Amino acid sequence: MRRLSRILLAALLVTSLGGCGLLAAPCRVASAVIKIIPVVGHAAAVPTDACAAALDP
């Protein structure tokens, strides 16, 4: 029974993270990290924002 519940939990996680959102996650994380930089962060994050927008419309 415990094994079945683990399998169901794993399946739920995979379906919630699946698709283009999972592929765009590294771009979104990189963009958020770059935006922390004062003054130039938002301008420097434009390419990573474009990457995320292209992967996850």
N, C-alpha and C positions, 0 to 999 in steps of 0.2 A: 504494500500500500504506500509506503514511504517513497519507494522508487517511482511509482506512478505519479505521485504529487510533484516530485522533482522534475519529471519529464514534462508534465503539464505547465509548471512554472517556467521552465526553459522555453517551451513553445510559445508561451505568452510573451516572454521577453523578446524573442526573435521576431514575432509578428508585430510587436509595437515599435521595434527599432528598425524593422526591415524597410526596404525601398530606398528611395533617393535621399531621405533624411539621414540615413546612416552614412551614405557616401559624402554628404555635404557637411557632416559633423566636424571633420578635421579643418575644413575651411572656416567654419564658423568659430571654432575654438581659436584658431590662429588669428582671426580678425579681432576677436575679443581681447586677446593678449596684446596685439599691436596697438589697439585703441587706448590702452592704458598709458602709453608713452605721451607725456605732455607735449603740447604744441603741434607736433606733426603726426600724432597717432592716427587721427581720423583720416587724414589725407593718405597716409602710408597704407591704411587698411583697405583702400578702394579695390585693389586687385583681388584680395581675398574675399571681399564682399561679392565681387563679380563672379568669382569661382563658385561660391555658395549659391548665388542666384541662378547660375547656369545649371548646376546639378539638381537643385530643388526649386523648380519654378512655382 
